[in-house]
Amino acid sequence: MNLLQLPEVIQDALRCPPPPLEIHAFSERRLRALLSCGDDETRSRQWEELLRKLKNGSGE
């Protein structure tokens, strides 16, 4: 998996996850789904959705 294909803002957030999340919240499966989204705009929208779900505790 090439995480360098993700937008910079997502790479930065993975280096230092936003509170209350930790890096282990981002599984390989979730990150692969982001990589397969297509363009950076879509990836960014999907990333924001993932963060919202994780912060609310729904996970998927």
Rosetta constraint file for C-alpha pairs under 8 A:
AtomPair CA 1 CA 32 HARMONIC 7.08 0.50
AtomPair CA 3 CA 11 HARMONIC 7.22 0.50
AtomPair CA 3 CA 35 HARMONIC 7.71 0.50
AtomPair CA 4 CA 11 HARMONIC 7.30 0.50
AtomPair CA 5 CA 35 HARMONIC 7.13 0.50
AtomPair CA 6 CA 10 HARMONIC 6.33 0.50
AtomPair CA 6 CA 11 HARMONIC 6.41 0.50
AtomPair CA 6 CA 34 HARMONIC 7.85 0.50
AtomPair CA 6 CA 35 HARMONIC 6.62 0.50
AtomPair CA 6 CA 40 HARMONIC 7.13 0.50
AtomPair CA 6 CA 43 HARMONIC 7.46 0.50
AtomPair CA 7 CA 11 HARMONIC 6.45 0.50
AtomPair CA 7 CA 40 HARMONIC 6.01 0.50
AtomPair CA 7 CA 43 HARMONIC 7.67 0.50
AtomPair CA 7 CA 44 HARMONIC 7.35 0.50
AtomPair CA 8 CA 12 HARMONIC 6.05 0.50
AtomPair CA 9 CA 13 HARMONIC 6.22 0.50
AtomPair CA 10 CA 14 HARMONIC 6.21 0.50
AtomPair CA 10 CA 44 HARMONIC 7.40 0.50
AtomPair CA 10 CA 47 HARMONIC 7.30 0.50
AtomPair CA 11 CA 15 HARMONIC 6.38 0.50
AtomPair CA 12 CA 16 HARMONIC 6.35 0.50
AtomPair CA 12 CA 17 HARMONIC 8.00 0.50
AtomPair CA 13 CA 17 HARMONIC 4.84 0.50
AtomPair CA 13 CA 18 HARMONIC 6.53 0.50
AtomPair CA 14 CA 23 HARMONIC 6.51 0.50
AtomPair CA 15 CA 23 HARMONIC 7.83 0.50
AtomPair CA 16 CA 23 HARMONIC 7.79 0.50
AtomPair CA 17 CA 21 HARMONIC 5.91 0.50
AtomPair CA 17 CA 22 HARMONIC 5.67 0.50
AtomPair CA 17 CA 23 HARMONIC 6.13 0.50
AtomPair CA 18 CA 22 HARMONIC 7.57 0.50
AtomPair CA 20 CA 55 HARMONIC 7.07 0.50
AtomPair CA 21 CA 25 HARMONIC 6.50 0.50
AtomPair CA 21 CA 54 HARMONIC 7.58 0.50
AtomPair CA 21 CA 55 HARMONIC 7.03 0.50
AtomPair CA 22 CA 26 HARMONIC 7.95 0.50
AtomPair CA 25 CA 54 HARMONIC 7.53 0.50
AtomPair CA 26 CA 30 HARMONIC 6.21 0.50
AtomPair CA 26 CA 31 HARMONIC 6.70 0.50
AtomPair CA 27 CA 31 HARMONIC 6.36 0.50
AtomPair CA 28 CA 32 HARMONIC 5.97 0.50
AtomPair CA 29 CA 33 HARMONIC 6.27 0.50
AtomPair CA 30 CA 34 HARMONIC 6.54 0.50
AtomPair CA 31 CA 35 HARMONIC 6.34 0.50
AtomPair CA 32 CA 36 HARMONIC 6.30 0.50
AtomPair CA 33 CA 37 HARMONIC 6.52 0.50
AtomPair CA 34 CA 43 HARMONIC 5.62 0.50
AtomPair CA 34 CA 46 HARMONIC 6.73 0.50
AtomPair CA 34 CA 47 HARMONIC 7.09 0.50
AtomPair CA 35 CA 43 HARMONIC 7.19 0.50
AtomPair CA 37 CA 42 HARMONIC 6.24 0.50
AtomPair CA 37 CA 43 HARMONIC 5.75 0.50
AtomPair CA 37 CA 46 HARMONIC 7.99 0.50
AtomPair CA 38 CA 42 HARMONIC 6.63 0.50
AtomPair CA 38 CA 43 HARMONIC 6.97 0.50
AtomPair CA 39 CA 43 HARMONIC 6.30 0.50
AtomPair CA 40 CA 44 HARMONIC 6.00 0.50
AtomPair CA 41 CA 45 HARMONIC 6.33 0.50
AtomPair CA 42 CA 46 HARMONIC 6.14 0.50
AtomPair CA 43 CA 47 HARMONIC 5.97 0.50
AtomPair CA 44 CA 48 HARMONIC 6.25 0.50
AtomPair CA 45 CA 49 HARMONIC 6.31 0.50
AtomPair CA 46 CA 50 HARMONIC 6.11 0.50
AtomPair CA 47 CA 51 HARMONIC 6.18 0.50
AtomPair CA 48 CA 52 HARMONIC 6.17 0.50
AtomPair CA 49 CA 53 HARMONIC 6.24 0.50
AtomPair CA 50 CA 54 HARMONIC 6.11 0.50
AtomPair CA 50 CA 59 HARMONIC 7.94 0.50
AtomPair CA 50 CA 60 HARMONIC 7.78 0.50
AtomPair CA 51 CA 55 HARMONIC 6.00 0.50
AtomPair CA 52 CA 56 HARMONIC 6.17 0.50
AtomPair CA 53 CA 57 HARMONIC 6.17 0.50
AtomPair CA 53 CA 58 HARMONIC 5.30 0.50
AtomPair CA 53 CA 59 HARMONIC 5.64 0.50
AtomPair CA 53 CA 60 HARMONIC 6.77 0.50
AtomPair CA 54 CA 58 HARMONIC 5.97 0.50
AtomPair CA 54 CA 59 HARMONIC 4.92 0.50
AtomPair CA 54 CA 60 HARMONIC 7.66 0.50
